[in-house]
Amino acid sequence: MTEIKGIIAAMQTPMFEDGGINEAEMRNQINREIEAGCDGIFCLGTNGEFYILSFEEKVRVMEIFVEEAKGRVPVYAGTGCVSTAETIALSKKAQEIGVDVLSVITPYFAAISQDELYAHYKAVAEAVDLPIVMYNIPARTGNKLLPETVQALCRDVENIVGAKDSSGDIENLKAYIRLTRELDKDVAILAGNDGAILTCLKEGGAGGIAGRANIWPATVAKIYDCFKAGDLEGAQAAQDAIAILQQTFKYGNPNTIIKTAVALQGHNVGKCRAPFNYVPEEGLEAIKKVLAENAAKGLN
């Protein structure tokens, strides 16, 4: 199985003005992330706008990622859907295409019990031969994946090998790490909040799936590289450098802000698909200010 570690870029889906997928720019961005030193590339996550893409579009995005990566780094793909059946269908397509690791978000909108989550993930895992990283983001889904459920699934199901925690709750992230450390297998716990990457690593986690790698890929990659080299000061400096973007999130949802920032850097990624694409003029100015400050510091 693919070793899950480091900084995995949670990549956006470049789009034209009409909302169509810009395949050429997608390839450009894939190469940009790999050349900057990211340890993996991740399509169809929150930053990739999975929630607004059709099944066919998701399949095409995965094909492009696998084609363009050319085996240089692992390709992660978000294949979680609301139903177990559709999640299995998309996960099987990912395996056919050549994706290396699946990220499976919890079902969303309708409330779900921990027993139902266990059964859902187990069924998906048994349908494919790829490593699966579970994805917890309760603020968006309305459903929490509890640490005890993560522990049980990682213990009981061979190819469930980790979890990404985007809860924003550091104690929840620590519990994921603590409870899976007790198991007789390697489990990768990843920070889904960019501000928690270094904390995750210090606690024994494997790294982070980072949206801000779309803006400053080399700097985000340094968090992991410096940490592994024993340069905690360098890792902290890189972690602090990307924190400045947080102040702009009040102007829109985070993936809209990140995509806007990348477009303002001069990359032809377009806007998020409507209706999730509005940033007020005040927000644009705030993002420009952040980009200018970090550019002056040499961040890339």
C-alpha positions in Angstrom: 0.0 0.0 0.0 1.0 3.6 -0.6 2.7 5.2 2.4 0.5 8.1 3.6 2.6 10.9 4.8 3.7 14.5 4.4 1.9 17.4 2.7 -0.8 16.4 0.4 -2.1 19.3 -1.7 -5.9 19.6 -1.5 -6.2 20.9 -5.0 -8.8 23.1 -6.5 -10.6 22.3 -9.8 -9.8 25.0 -12.3 -12.8 26.2 -14.2 -13.7 28.4 -17.1 -16.1 31.4 -16.7 -19.1 29.2 -17.6 -18.2 26.7 -14.9 -16.7 24.1 -17.3 -13.5 22.3 -16.2 -10.3 23.8 -17.4 -8.3 20.7 -18.1 -5.1 22.4 -19.3 -4.9 24.6 -16.2 -5.5 21.5 -14.0 -2.5 19.9 -15.5 -0.4 23.1 -14.9 -1.4 23.2 -11.3 -0.7 19.5 -10.8 2.9 20.0 -12.1 3.2 23.2 -10.0 2.4 21.3 -6.7 4.7 18.4 -7.5 7.6 20.6 -8.5 7.1 22.6 -5.3 7.8 19.5 -3.2 4.4 18.4 -2.1 4.3 14.7 -1.1 0.9 14.0 -2.8 -1.9 15.6 -4.7 -5.5 15.3 -3.8 -8.5 15.9 -6.1 -12.2 16.0 -5.4 -11.9 17.3 -1.8 -13.6 20.3 -0.4 -11.2 22.7 -2.2 -11.8 20.7 -5.3 -15.5 21.4 -5.1 -16.5 17.8 -5.1 -20.0 18.8 -3.9 -20.9 20.5 -7.1 -19.3 18.1 -9.7 -21.2 15.4 -11.5 -20.2 11.8 -11.3 -18.8 12.0 -14.9 -16.9 15.1 -14.1 -15.3 13.5 -11.0 -14.2 10.5 -13.2 -12.6 12.9 -15.7 -10.8 14.8 -12.9 -9.3 11.6 -11.5 -8.2 10.6 -15.0 -6.3 13.8 -15.5 -4.7 13.6 -12.1 -3.4 10.1 -12.7 -2.3 10.9 -16.2 -0.4 14.1 -15.3 1.1 12.8 -12.0 2.8 10.0 -14.0 3.6 8.2 -10.7 5.8 11.0 -9.4 3.7 11.3 -6.2 0.6 9.5 -5.0 -2.8 10.6 -6.2 -5.5 10.9 -3.6 -9.1 11.2 -4.6 -12.3 12.1 -2.7 -14.9 9.4 -3.5 -17.3 9.9 -0.6 -21.0 10.4 -1.6 -24.2 10.5 0.4 -25.1 6.9 -0.3 -23.0 3.8 0.3 -23.8 2.5 -3.2 -22.7 5.7 -5.0 -19.5 5.9 -2.8 -18.7 2.3 -3.8 -19.3 3.0 -7.5 -17.1 6.1 -7.5 -14.4 4.3 -5.5 -14.4 1.4 -8.0 -13.9 3.9 -10.8 -11.0 5.5 -8.9 -9.4 2.1 -8.6 -9.8 1.4 -12.3 -8.3 4.8 -13.2 -5.2 4.2 -11.1 -5.8 6.4 -8.0 -3.5 5.5 -5.1 -5.5 6.4 -2.0 -9.2 7.1 -1.4 -10.4 9.9 0.9 -14.0 9.1 1.9 -16.0 11.8 3.6 -18.7 10.9 6.0 -22.2 10.9 4.5 -23.8 14.3 4.9 -27.0 16.3 5.3 -29.0 13.4 6.9 -28.0 12.5 10.5 -26.1 9.3 10.8 -25.2 7.1 13.8 -21.7 5.8 14.6 -23.0 2.2 13.9 -24.2 3.4 10.4 -20.8 5.1 9.8 -19.0 1.9 10.7 -21.2 -0.2 8.3 -20.8 2.4 5.6 -17.0 2.5 5.7 -16.7 -1.2 6.1 -18.8 -1.8 3.0 -16.8 0.7 0.9 -13.5 -0.8 2.0 -14.6 -4.3 1.2 -15.5 -3.2 -2.4 -12.0 -2.0 -3.3 -8.4 -2.9 -2.9 -7.1 0.6 -2.2 -6.1 2.3 1.1 -8.8 4.4 2.6 -8.5 7.6 4.6 -11.7 8.6 6.4 -12.6 12.3 6.3 -14.2 14.1 9.2 -15.5 17.6 8.6 -18.7 17.9 10.8 -19.1 21.7 10.2 -19.9 20.9 6.6 -21.5 17.4 6.8 -23.4 17.7 10.1 -22.0 14.4 11.2 -19.1 13.6 13.5 -16.8 10.7 13.1 -15.9 9.9 16.7 -12.3 8.8 17.7 -13.6 5.4 19.0 -15.2 4.7 15.5 -12.0 5.6 13.8 -10.1 3.3 16.1 -12.6 0.4 15.5 -12.5 0.8 11.7 -8.8 1.0 11.5 -8.5 -2.1 13.8 -11.1 -4.2 12.0 -10.7 -3.3 8.3 -7.3 -3.9 6.7 -7.4 -1.2 4.0 -8.8 1.5 6.2 -5.5 3.0 7.1 -6.1 6.5 8.4 -8.3 9.6 8.9 -8.3 13.2 8.0 -9.6 15.5 10.7 -11.0 18.8 9.7 -13.1 19.3 12.8 -11.0 22.2 14.0 -11.0 20.5 17.4 -7.4 19.8 18.4 -8.5 17.4 21.1 -10.4 15.4 18.6 -7.3 15.2 16.4 -5.2 14.2 19.3 -7.7 11.5 20.2 -7.5 10.1 16.7 -3.8 9.8 17.0 -3.8 8.4 20.6 -6.4 5.7 20.0 -4.9 4.5 16.7 -1.4 4.4 18.1 -2.5 1.5 20.2 -3.3 -0.6 17.2 -1.1 -3.3 15.7 -0.8 -1.6 12.3 0.4 1.7 10.9 -2.3 4.3 10.8 -1.9 7.7 9.3 -3.8 10.6 10.9 -3.7 13.8 8.9 -4.6 17.4 9.8 -7.4 18.7 7.6 -7.0 22.2 9.0 -3.9 23.9 7.7 -3.2 25.6 11.0 -3.0 22.3 12.8 -0.3 20.6 10.5 2.6 21.1 12.8 0.6 20.2 15.9 -0.5 17.0 14.2 3.1 16.1 13.4 4.3 16.8 17.0 1.6 14.6 18.4 2.6 11.7 16.1 0.4 12.3 13.1 1.5 11.8 9.5 1.1 15.2 8.0 -1.7 17.3 6.5 -4.0 17.6 3.5 -3.6 21.3 2.9 -5.7 23.7 0.9 -3.2 26.6 1.3 -0.7 24.5 -0.7 -2.7 25.9 -3.7 -1.3 29.3 -2.9 2.1 28.6 -1.3 3.0 25.0 -2.1 6.7 25.2 -1.3 6.1 26.9 2.0 3.5 24.5 3.1 5.7 21.6 2.1 8.5 23.0 4.3 6.3 22.4 7.4 6.8 18.7 7.0 10.2 18.7 5.5 11.7 20.9 8.3 9.9 18.8 10.9 11.3 15.6 9.6 14.8 17.1 9.4 14.6 18.2 13.1 14.3 21.9 12.2 11.4 22.7 14.5 12.1 26.5 14.2 11.9 26.3 10.4 8.7 24.2 10.5 7.1 26.7 12.9 8.1 29.6 10.7 6.5 28.0 7.7 3.4 27.2 9.7 3.2 30.8 11.0 3.7 32.2 7.5 0.5 30.6 6.1 -1.6 31.5 9.1 -2.0 35.1 7.8 -4.7 33.9 5.3 -7.1 33.1 8.2 -8.1 36.7 8.6 -9.6 36.7 5.1 -12.0 33.7 5.7 -14.7 36.0 7.0 -15.3 37.2 3.5 -16.4 33.8 2.1 -16.1 30.1 2.5 -12.4 29.0 2.8 -12.3 27.2 -0.6 -13.7 30.2 -2.3 -11.1 32.4 -0.7 -8.3 30.1 -1.6 -9.3 29.8 -5.2 -9.7 33.6 -5.4 -6.2 34.0 -4.0 -4.7 31.6 -6.5 -6.4 33.5 -9.4 -5.1 36.8 -8.0 -1.6 35.3 -8.1 -2.0 35.1 -11.9 -3.0 31.4 -12.3 -5.9 30.7 -14.6 -8.0 28.7 -12.2 -11.2 30.8 -12.5 -13.9 31.1 -9.8 -15.7 28.5 -7.8 -18.8 27.2 -9.5 -21.9 29.3 -8.8 -23.4 30.0 -6.5 -20.4 29.6 -4.2 -18.1 32.2 -5.8 -18.8 35.7 -4.3 -16.1 37.6 -2.6 -16.8 41.3 -1.8 -14.5 44.1 -2.8 -13.3 44.4 0.8 -12.4 40.8 0.8 -10.5 41.0 -2.5 -8.4 43.8 -1.1 -7.7 41.9 2.1 -6.6 38.8 0.1 -4.4 41.0 -2.1 -2.8 42.5 1.0 -2.0 39.0 2.4 -0.5 37.9 -0.9 1.6 41.0 -1.2 2.9 40.6 2.4 3.9 37.0 1.9 5.4 37.7 -1.6 7.6 40.3 0.0 8.8 37.6 2.4 9.6 35.4 -0.6 6.9 32.8 0.1 5.9 30.6 -2.8 
